[in-house]
Every structure is written in C-alpha cells, then in structure tokens.
Amino acid sequence: MSVLLSVIIILVAMLIQAFLQLSPSAFAILYHSAIAKNSFKKAKKLSIKFILGAGFFTITLLSIISFIFYVISNFVDLKSPIFDWVLAGILLTESILNLLFYFKKTGTALFISRKTSEKFLLRADKSKKGSDIFRFGISSCIPELLFTLPLYILVAKKIAELGILNGCFLIPIYLLAVVLPLFCVYIYFYSGHNLAEFQRSRTKHKKLIRSILFLGFLILSALIIINLEF
Amino acid sequence: MDEKTQKSLEKTLKFHASGLRIPEGAAKDFIDCTIKNVNKALKSKTLITKKDLDRIVYKELKKYSADLAYVYINYDKII
C-alpha cells in the first residue's frame, strides 16, 4: 500500500509539474522568435535544444537530490514523520500561493518580476546558437524552483525510499512531466498554429490551469499525510 | 510619431509578422497602412504615452490582422 501511495504521489507531482507555465511560455516565445529570424527548419532544430536544456536541468537536479537522500538514508530514517509534515505544510502553502500569486491579473503573466520576464523576452530574441538556447532552456526552469523544488524534494525522497534501482526508472519517467508539455507546444507550432492562437488558448484556460495547480498541491499534501498512516 | 519611434514600431511589427508567418508582402501592406493611420490619429495629440501609442497601434492593426495585433499588444504578458 505504501509503495502504491508513493507511486501515486510521484504521479500527482508529475501532473503539477506538467501544468506549470514558465517553460512552455518561454519555449513559445523562443519558437516565435526563431521562426521570425530563421527558416522554419532551423527554428525546429533550435527549439529542440531548448527542450534538451529543460530536460537536462530536471534530470540533473532530481538525480542530485535523490542521491543526497540516498546517502542521508544511511544515517537517518527517511520515514520520519517530521519531515513529511513539514513537506505537507510547504505544499499546502504552495497551493495557496499558487491560487493567489501564480498568474498576475493581466493576460497569463506569471509571478516573476517584470525585469526577469523582460530578460526572458530579450534572451529569446538574442539567442542564435544552439548552446545559447540550451542554456535558455536550463534558465527557464530556475525562477519556477519556488514551486518545483518541493516537488523535486518529495519525488527524490520517494525514489530514495523505493530504492536506487527503481530510481533509475522513475527519474526518466518524471522527466516526461517536464519534456512532454514542451513537445506538445512544439507539435502545436509545427502543425501550423502560431503564437497568437497559443496565447489565446492559454488565456482562455487560465482559470482551469490555476485550479489544477491549486488542487494538485492540495491533494499532494493530503497524500503525504495519508502516507504517514501506512 | 517621430522617425525613431516609427522605425522601431516597423521593426517590431515586421518581427512579429515574420514569427506569425504572415507573407512578407501582406505584412508590409498591413504595417504601412497601420503606421499611416496611427500618424493620422496622433496628429491632434501633443503628448502621448507608450501605452496610449500601443492602444492606438492595436486598434489600427486589428483592422488588418487580428493575430498580429494580438501578439503586438500581449507579447510582454505571455511570460
């Protein structure tokens, strides 16, 4: 039962990660800029580098945190309730923060400062080489660590509890939560849609995205508490 | 509109039109007509803020291309 709950917790964390908006919106802006300045074929090639960057960041961070938990597990009992209660509290706070602050009032502008978002727009405009775009993919994940770091810590803890062999499968599976939304945006643009249509659909579903994120964090914190009982 | 602002506006609109894959010729026509209309609308005004200018450009651009106008006005609200 505990193993099943751990897997469910990881899946819910993946769902939340998939609905976070910073990387997909940065990717959409980049794709738009890439098409404006290059041929369609080159834009496709460059945008793959962004996805690789975001994936690299996720897999690296998750692996490092999982390894740290694995080492700690030799000295401390990972199933200690205090840590789980703290994590549940953090996720509950995140759910409220998400409801109040994730999206700003105008459009789908996110919680990051205007200066940071202007830097992102400038970077999307100025990035020409594949290496720039790869680094842009990495840096698009960093501001959102406020919301994703508790998820990584939680998933890493569960992976350490389930064993390092299971971790070799679970970490790439978790990577799908980051990479799949970017691929969906890629396919959306590849199939002929443009930034205006993409942005209109995001604005239309803003409330739904916010609700899913709020409920996701709430359910996750509830699952951690339920897991304590088993 | 002064020359510098006009050139900057043209460059921005060309960039977005290219990103939206609007054919070059059509985009040039939209942009030229929009700038002409915006200049007409600004004739009576002595002082204008960037937001006012954006609003006027959006209003004129919408007549030719809804997508281009939408991206122009919402570009900084995507992230």
Interface residues (C-beta under 8 A of the other chain):
Chain A: L22 S25 A26 A28 I29 H32 S33 I35 A36 K37 F40 T106 G107 T108 A109 L110 I112 S117 E118 F120 L121 N194 L195 A196 E197 Q199 R200 R202
Chain B: F15 H16 S18 G19 L20 R21 A66 D67 L68 Y70 V71 N74 Y75 D76 K77 I78 I79
